[in-house]
């Protein structure tokens, strides 16, 4: 049934549903629907939620669209827990790979946190931090952790880490210096991934570094996890580590598919891929590092019986 608002606009809404129709402008935000009109002034605790287009069904549940819009908050929480677990293991056991994975997870969390911030407000610096951490550096630093774990040739992993550090500093400088178009063009109702290209002016160097860093990181993290899983499968040992590496590889591939979602017009699904990805990687880390009792050696009697 058509619902007419005070502005004369009409929206087609289903019965027993209503839609939040405006953002917290100086004045009021209105609900239009089958019930009475409710007013929310600037400063109202509910006002920030008007940044999202919310549909509420007759069962009182938020629509899938709203859930997708706020997934970055959950991703940030999971990533924080994951990072704490990795740094705690590094504190107890050492290992450069754990330190680098921890740095990669901090960058992952910074990417999802800035996404969450941009659900409510827009600042050019936040957009730049989102691009730098999420689009450029996360995959590379996670992959570098795996390189340190698997590459045994003396000095190679350390040299690559130094190179990555320098490239990361250069990338940060380029992003911070990159111009941003008018902030008024940013739409809080849309994911940053669907509109950053129209706001953040990326030079050829930024685009080239983004591609190189993501390819390097994906090959290192996903390729390393698959290779490790294959080794455990071939040797028929430590099945938990084989399963853990498979989960890590699957989780790492989820955010890597973000470009496909955006091109398909499913920008919100980037958020879901990030959430599922970090959950899979965390589950894989737990599985791969779980303590398993060592099987007792067979007795001489058993051996001789054969």
C-alpha positions, 0 to 999 in steps of 0.5 A: 500500500502506498504511504505518503509522507509530509514531504509528498513523497510516496513509498511502496511499503508492505503492510506491518512494515515501516521504513526510516526515511531520513538521516539526522538533519537539523530538525527531525527524522521521521518514520513512515508506515502503518503506525503513527509518525514518530519524531527523533530530534538530533541528539536522540540516542536512536538518531545514529541508526538513521544512517542506515536504511532499515526495514522492520518486518511484522516479526520485529526483526531487522532485514537482511540488508541491515544485518549486512550493513552492520557486519563490520562491527562483528568482524572487528570484535572477532578479529580483536579476539583473534589478534589477542590469541596470536600475540599471546601465543607469540609472547609464550612461544616466540616466532616471527611468523606469529608476530607478523600474523598479529600485525596482519590481524591488527591491519585486518581489524583496522579495516573492519573498524573503519568500515564500521565508523563509516556507517555513521560518519565520513572523514577523509582520513578514515577512508584513507586508513580503510583503504591502506589497511584493508585494501593494501596491507592486510593480505601482504602482512598475513602472507609474510607471516606464512613466508617466515614460517615456511621459507627455510633459506637463511636470510630470505624471509627477513629480507622480504620483511624489510622490503615489505616494511619499506613498501608499506611506508611508501604506500602509507605516504601515497595514500595520506597524500592522495586527494579526496573529492568533496565529502558530501558525495559520500553516501552513508547508506552505501558501503565504502567499497561501492563508492571509494573510487569516486572519492579517493583519487588513486594514482597509478602507483597506488593502484599498482602497489595495491595489486602487487601487495594483494597478489603477494599476500594471497599467494603467501597466505593461501598458497602456504596454507594449502602447501602445509595441509598437503604435507600433513596429508601426505605424511598422514600426521597431525590431522588437526593441523591439516584441517586447520590449514584448510580452514585458514586457506578458505578463510583467506580466500573469502575477502579475496573474492571481494572484487567479484562481489563488488563487480556483481553489484553485491558490495554489502557482501564484502562485509559478510566475506570479511566476517566469514573469512576471519571466523574461518581463519580463527577456527583454523588457527585454533585447530592447528594449534590445539594440543594433541597427545603424542601416540605412545610408541608400540611395545616390542611385544607388539612389534615382534608379534607382527 
